[in-house]
Amino acid sequence: HMSNEQPSQNLGVTYRPKIFGRVLGNRSTIQALREGAASGTLGNALLFSGPAGSGKTTLSMILGRAVNCEAPRKDGSPCNKCEACLDDGGVVYNDCAANGNKDAILNLVAQQRVQALYKRRVVILDECHALSYGGTGAATTLLTAMEDPNCKTLWLLCTNLPEKLSEAMRSRCTVYALQSPP
């Protein structure tokens, strides 16, 4: 007999922390992200690497909201109540394993030219090691966008295989190597 119930969501997603203080481990990285979000001194691209479950995507999502939050908490976390937070801070999430081709990245880059509703447009590229490479691949398109001095987009790259990214890509990012929580 078939059930009409929706399949249960992954527990890690259901209970994903929404503020920096709830993320386990990686204290020095979290402190740097808090300070960068509060001062507006984050670069154009950050690379979060580490094993599965180390907090790459979670930290990216919290940071994305914190950057555009209208009333951040004292610790730099998003308030999770203002319009920007309720709209996920205008954060765009892209799973590169499913959508890492040149056209997908061209679309994200084209969107960066549209006036953002918030201080910065934030794009999370999860599983970024799956970006297509080659002379005119997605990775080349992304590199060009990341190097734009007028870039208002904060590119947050997440991977558990940083060695699969080109040296050019890694060199343009502030790299945070995350450890699994204790």
URBEL-V710172 format. One record per backbone hydrogen bond with DSSP energy under -0.5 kcal/mol. CO is the residue of the C=O (numbers start at 1). NH is the residue of the N-H. If there is no record, write none. Layout:
co=[CO:CO]
nh=[NH:NH]
This chain:
co=[10:10:11:13:19:20:26:27:28:29:30:31:32:33:34:35:36:36:36:44:45:46:46:47:47:48:49:51:53:55:56:57:58:59:60:61:62:63:64:65:66:73:77:82:83:84:85:87:88:90:91:92:94:94:95:95:96:100:101:102:103:104:105:106:107:108:109:110:111:121:122:123:123:124:124:125:125:126:127:128:132:134:137:138:139:140:141:142:143:144:145:148:152:153:154:154:155:155:156:157:158:158:159:161:162:166:167:168:169:170:173:174:175:176:176]
nh=[13:14:15:16:22:23:30:31:32:33:34:35:36:37:38:39:40:41:42:155:174:48:157:49:176:159:178:54:181:59:60:61:62:63:64:65:66:67:68:69:69:76:73:86:87:89:88:90:91:122:93:124:96:126:98:99:100:132:105:106:107:108:109:110:111:112:112:113:114:154:92:125:156:94:126:128:158:96:130:131:139:137:141:142:143:144:145:146:147:148:148:151:121:155:123:156:46:157:125:48:127:128:50:164:165:170:171:172:172:173:175:47:177:49:178]
